[in-house]
Amino acid sequence: MILGMSIATFTLVHVVISLIGILAGFVVLAEMLAGGRLDVWNAVFLATTVATSVTGFFFPSTTFGPSQMVGVISLVALAVALFALYGRGLAGSWRAIYVVAAVLALYLNVFVGVVQAFQKLPFLAALAPTQSEPPFLVAQSVVLVAFLALGFLAVRRFPPR
């Protein structure tokens, strides 16, 4: 039991929160690329992505592994994004810092989603059973390059307040 829930229920809650965070993150990113802002979507993205990272630490584990390291990096990026957005109001260089931190947090959520897809979906698991095979590496490389390009464009297009 985790927080009074069965592991299956907790996992479902964690996955739903993660998917909401990813969806909200893509809405925020699209709006950044269009040069606009969506304050409610920003709040939903940041809150659910923080919740995703935090709840990830509640899964049973005997070691501090890659998933926990991704969680720590995500929480640091989210802390920076929250400070840039709410503490500094995106003033000056905090605008670009927010974009980079938010895009990094979204990328990490998607990165973990790809890992989970290759672990849980039989047709993907068959292609890359150890996650060191070319299909997995190509998928993660495409995701990384896409986020680098989108992040670069978002920094250029997201206007100051």
N, C-alpha and C positions, 0 to 999 in steps of 0.2 A: 504494500500500500504506500502511495505517495500522496501526502497532503490529504489523507482520508479517501483517496480514490484508488481503484485498482490500477495496475500498471497499464492495462489496455485503455481504460478511460483517460488516464493522465496522458498517455501517448496521443490519443485522439484530440484532446484539448490542445496539447502542444502543437500538433500538426495543423489544426484549424487556425490557431493563433499565427503560426508561421505563414500559412497561405494568405491570411488576411494581410499580414505585414508585407508579403511580397506583392500582392495586388495593389495595396495602398502605395507601396514604394514605386511601382511602375507608373501609377497615376501621377505621383509627385514628380518623378523623373520626366515623364512626358510633358508635364506643365512647365518644368524648368526649361526643357528643350524648346518649348513654344514661347518662352519669355514671360510666363505668368506665374502666379502663386495660388496655392490652394491651402489656406491655413488649417482648415479642418482635416484635410487629407494628410498634411504634414504631421499633425498631432496624432492621427490614427496610425500612420506609418511608424513614427518614433515610439509610441506607446506599445504597439504590438511587437515591434522588433526588439525592444528592451525586454518585453515579456517572454518572447521566444528565447532570447539569449539566457535570461535568468532561469526559466523553467528547464532549459537544457542541462543545468547543473544538478537538477533533482533526480535525474536518471541514475540508477545504481551503477557504480563504477568503483573499482579497487585501485585504479591508477589515474594519473593526470595525463590524458592522451590528447590526440589531435583535436577531437571535438571540443574539449574544454579550452584548448588554446584558441580555437576559432571563436568560442564564446567570449573569452577575455578580450581578444582583439575587437570583436564586435561591440562589446560594452564600452571599451575605450573610445572607439569611433563614435558611438552614440552619445557618450558624455560630451565629446567635443562638439558634435552636431547640436545637441541640446543647448550647450553654452553659447555657441555661435548664434543660434536662432533666438533663444529666449533671453540669454544673458547679455548679448552684444547687439541684438536686433539686426544682425547681418550687416552692420556698419563696416565700411571700408573692406579690408581684406577678409573679414569674418564671413562675407558672402561666399567667396571662393572656398574658404575653409569649411563652411557648412556643406556646400555642394560636394566637395571631395569626401567628407566624412559620411554624409548621407548615402552617396553612391557606393562607398566602400561597405557600409553596413548592408545595403541592399544586395550588393555582389556576394557578400559572405552568406547571406540567407539563401541566395540562389545556388551558390557553390555547394552548400550543405544539401539543398534540395536535389541537386544532380547526384551527389554521393548517395543520398537515400534512395533515389530512383534506381541507381545501378545496384543497390543492395536489395531492394524490395520487389522490383518488377522483374518477373522471371525472364522475359525476353531480353532485358538489358543485362541482368545478372549472367545470362548465358554468354553474352558478348564479352563481358569483362568480369569474370568471377573473382579476381583478386584486385581489381581496380588499378592494375598497372598495365593493362592491355591497351592497344591503340584506340579502340572506340571510346573508352573512358577518357583517355588523355586528349583525344581530339575534341570530345564534348566539352571538357573543362577548359581547353585552350580557346575554343570558340567563345565560350561564355566570358573568359577573361578579356579577350581582345574586344568583344562587343562592349563590355563595361568600361574598358579603357577609352574606347572611342566615344561612347555616350557620355562618360564623365568629362572628357575634354570638351565636347560640344556643350554640355550643360554649364560648365564654368564660363564659357564664352557667351552663352545666350541668356543665362539667368540674370535678370536686371537687379541693380541695387534698389533698395526701398526708396 
